[in-house]
Amino acid sequence: IVGGYECQKHSQAHQVSLNSGYHFCGGSLVSKDWVVSAAHCYKSRIEVRLGEHNIQVTEG
């Protein structure tokens, strides 16, 4: 995000990080089992990280 700002810790509970050994896309949790993201973010193996403020370290 260009020109954005760091939000308060854990204030965006619906925001997820999509990983495949590294962060490559973001998404939004829309229900218990579903995340919405851009089509170009699809990979056959994805780790979804939810509830973390700093994606550089494993928090959750």
Contact map, one row per residue, 1 for C-alpha under 8 A:
111100000000000000000000000000000000000000000000000000000000
111100000000000000000000000000000000000000000000000000000000
111110000000000000000000000000000000000000000000000000000000
111111000000000000000000000000000000000000000000000000000000
001111100000000000000000000000000000000000000000000000000000
000111110000000000000000000000000000000000000000000000000000
000011111011000000000000000000000000000000000000000000000000
000001111110000000000000000000000000000000000000000000000000
000000111110000000000000000000000000000000000000000010000000
000000011111100000000000000000000000000000000000001110000000
000000111111100000000000000000000000000000000000000000000000
000000100111111000000000000000000000000000000000000000000000
000000000111111000000000000000000000000000000000011000000000
000000000001111100000000000111000000000000000000010000000000
000000000001111110000000011110000000000000000000011000000000
000000000000011111000000011110000010000000000001111000000000
000000000000001111100011111000000000000000000001110000100000
000000000000000111110011111000000000000000000111100000000000
000000000000000011111111100000000000000000000111100000000000
000000000000000001111111000000000000000000001110000000000000
000000000000000000111110000000000000000000000000000000000000
000000000000000000111111000000000000000000000000000000000000
000000000000000011111111100000000000000000000000000000100000
000000000000000011110111110000000000000010000000000000000000
000000000000000011100011111000000000100010000000000000000000
000000000000001111000001111100000000100000000000000000000000
000000000000001111000000111110000011110000000000000000000000
000000000000011100000000011111000011100000000000000000000000
000000000000011100000000001111110111000000000000000000000000
000000000000010000000000000111111111000000000000000000000000
000000000000000000000000000011111110000000000000000000000000
000000000000000000000000000011111100000000000000000000000000
000000000000000000000000000001111110000000000000000000000000
000000000000000000000000000011111111000000000000000000000000
000000000000000100000000001111101111100000000000000000000000
000000000000000000000000001111000111110000000000000000000000
000000000000000000000000111100000011111010000000000000000000
000000000000000000000000001000000001111111000000000000000000
000000000000000000000000000000000000111111000000000000000000
000000000000000000000000000000000000011111000000000000000000
000000000000000000000001100000000000111111100000000000000000
000000000000000000000000000000000000011111110000000000000000
000000000000000000000000000000000000000011111100000000000000
000000000000000000000000000000000000000001111100000000000000
000000000000000000010000000000000000000000111110000000000000
000000000000000001110000000000000000000000111111000000000000
000000000000000001110000000000000000000000001111100000000000
000000000000000111100000000000000000000000000111110000000000
000000000000000111100000000000000000000000000011111100000001
000000000000111110000000000000000000000000000001111100000001
000000000100101100000000000000000000000000000000111110000011
000000000100000000000000000000000000000000000000111111100111
000000001100000000000000000000000000000000000000001111100010
000000000000000000000000000000000000000000000000000111111110
000000000000000010000010000000000000000000000000000111111110
000000000000000000000000000000000000000000000000000001111100
000000000000000000000000000000000000000000000000000001111110
000000000000000000000000000000000000000000000000000101111111
000000000000000000000000000000000000000000000000001111101111
000000000000000000000000000000000000000000000000111100000111
